[in-house]
């Protein structure tokens, strides 16, 4: 079992999933459902492992002094999260840019920070600002930009049932509040 999994939590979740299956009118002891509560509890622990990870420590683990002061962009970062309103998935891509001021960060750490915040019960708006603020506060760059494009299963599977809808959120700090810098970033992330 992963070090991020809590055995006591798994047992409690398993019991709760068994009760949910029963309340839905199914038999949790039926052959096909017998192991479902345990599998679902482990899946939920994995999908919410961001609560047990420290995004600041991740960034600080690969923070390097460097006098580079031009835009750095990591785009098309896959993300998978859970809507806190319906506990259904939303998924898409994050595009992140920053302009260093004395420090750069290992490029793989930016997607890891996305995963930390995405692997929590979320709304896309807060996910966008959580990532922005973490990078800004930890690296203290000249500016940070975050754009997230995601499809929400709560809109696709239930409610309004719009399968082709996409939600875009953005947040900017520092130099990215300058229209020319923001425009450059937006043009770079859309040129594929």
C-alpha positions in Angstrom: 0.0 0.0 0.0 1.3 3.5 -0.9 2.7 5.5 2.0 0.0 8.1 1.2 -2.7 5.6 2.1 -4.0 5.4 5.6 -5.1 1.8 6.5 -7.6 3.1 9.2 -9.0 5.5 6.7 -9.3 2.8 4.1 -11.3 0.6 6.5 -13.7 3.4 7.4 -14.2 4.4 3.8 -14.8 0.8 2.8 -17.6 0.5 5.4 -19.1 3.7 4.2 -19.0 2.6 0.5 -20.6 -0.7 1.5 -23.4 1.3 3.2 -23.8 3.5 0.1 -24.2 0.5 -2.1 -26.8 -0.9 0.2 -28.7 2.4 0.4 -28.7 2.5 -3.5 -30.7 -0.8 -3.4 -27.8 -3.2 -4.2 -26.3 -6.0 -2.3 -22.7 -5.2 -1.3 -22.2 -8.9 -0.7 -23.1 -9.9 -4.3 -20.2 -11.5 -6.1 -19.6 -8.6 -8.5 -19.7 -6.0 -5.7 -17.9 -7.9 -3.0 -14.6 -6.1 -3.4 -16.0 -2.8 -4.7 -16.2 -0.9 -1.4 -12.5 -1.7 -0.8 -11.5 -0.7 -4.3 -13.6 2.5 -4.2 -12.0 3.5 -0.9 -8.5 3.0 -2.2 -9.4 5.0 -5.4 -10.8 7.8 -3.3 -7.6 7.9 -1.2 -5.6 8.2 -4.4 -7.9 10.8 -5.9 -7.6 13.0 -2.7 -3.9 12.4 -1.9 -3.2 16.1 -2.4 -4.4 16.7 1.2 -1.4 14.7 2.3 1.3 16.4 0.1 3.1 19.7 0.6 3.3 21.7 -2.7 5.8 24.2 -1.1 8.2 21.4 -0.2 7.9 20.1 -3.7 8.9 23.4 -5.2 11.6 24.0 -2.7 13.1 20.6 -3.4 14.2 21.8 -6.9 14.6 25.5 -6.5 17.8 26.8 -8.1 19.5 30.2 -8.1 19.6 31.3 -11.7 19.7 34.8 -13.3 17.3 33.9 -16.0 14.5 36.5 -16.2 12.4 35.6 -19.3 9.1 33.7 -19.4 9.1 30.0 -18.6 6.0 28.1 -19.7 4.9 24.6 -19.0 1.7 24.0 -21.0 -0.7 21.1 -21.6 -0.3 19.7 -18.1 -2.9 17.0 -17.7 -5.1 17.3 -14.6 -7.7 15.2 -13.0 -9.7 16.5 -10.1 -13.0 15.9 -8.2 -15.7 18.5 -8.1 -16.5 19.3 -4.5 -20.2 19.9 -5.2 -21.0 16.5 -6.7 -17.8 14.5 -6.2 -17.7 13.8 -9.9 -14.5 14.2 -11.9 -13.4 17.1 -13.9 -10.3 16.9 -16.1 -8.4 19.0 -18.6 -5.1 20.9 -19.0 -3.3 23.5 -17.1 -0.9 26.0 -18.7 1.5 27.8 -16.3 4.0 30.5 -16.9 6.3 32.4 -14.6 9.1 35.0 -15.0 11.9 34.1 -12.6 13.5 36.7 -10.3 16.7 35.0 -9.1 15.3 31.4 -8.8 14.0 28.8 -11.3 12.4 25.5 -10.4 12.9 22.1 -11.9 10.3 21.8 -14.7 8.7 18.6 -13.4 7.8 20.3 -10.1 5.2 22.5 -11.8 3.1 19.6 -12.9 3.6 18.0 -9.4 2.1 21.2 -7.8 -0.8 21.0 -10.2 -1.4 17.4 -9.1 -1.2 18.3 -5.4 -4.0 20.8 -5.7 -6.0 18.8 -8.3 -6.0 15.7 -6.0 -8.3 17.4 -3.6 -12.1 18.1 -3.6 -12.0 21.3 -5.7 -13.7 23.9 -7.8 -11.8 24.9 -10.9 -11.7 28.6 -9.8 -10.0 27.8 -6.5 -7.7 25.2 -8.2 -6.5 28.0 -10.5 -5.7 30.4 -7.7 -4.2 27.7 -5.4 -1.6 26.9 -8.0 -0.9 30.6 -8.8 -0.5 31.6 -5.2 1.7 28.6 -4.3 4.1 29.3 -7.2 4.1 33.0 -6.5 4.6 32.8 -2.7 7.3 30.1 -3.0 9.4 31.3 -5.9 8.7 35.0 -5.6 9.0 35.5 -9.3 8.3 38.7 -11.3 5.0 37.2 -12.2 2.9 34.0 -12.6 0.1 33.0 -15.0 -2.2 30.1 -14.8 -4.9 29.0 -17.3 -7.0 25.9 -16.8 -9.3 24.4 -19.4 -11.5 21.5 -18.1 -14.5 19.4 -18.8 -16.8 18.7 -15.8 -18.6 15.4 -15.5 -21.2 17.1 -13.3 -22.2 19.1 -16.3 -21.9 16.2 -18.8 -23.4 13.3 -16.9 -26.2 15.0 -14.9 -28.0 18.3 -14.6 -27.6 20.3 -17.9 -25.9 17.3 -19.7 -23.8 19.3 -22.1 -21.1 16.9 -23.3 -19.0 19.4 -25.3 -18.8 22.2 -22.8 -15.4 23.4 -21.6 -14.6 25.7 -18.7 -11.6 28.0 -18.8 -10.3 29.9 -15.8 -7.3 32.1 -15.5 -5.3 34.0 -12.9 -2.4 36.4 -13.2 0.1 38.0 -10.8 2.9 40.5 -11.1 4.2 41.1 -14.6 1.4 39.1 -16.1 -1.0 42.0 -15.2 0.9 43.9 -17.9 -1.3 43.5 -21.1 1.7 42.9 -23.4 3.1 40.1 -21.1 -0.3 38.5 -20.7 -0.9 38.6 -24.4 2.5 37.0 -25.1 1.7 34.2 -22.6 -1.8 33.6 -24.0 -0.5 33.5 -27.6 2.3 31.0 -26.6 -0.1 28.6 -25.0 -2.6 28.6 -27.9 0.1 28.1 -30.6 0.3 24.3 -30.7 
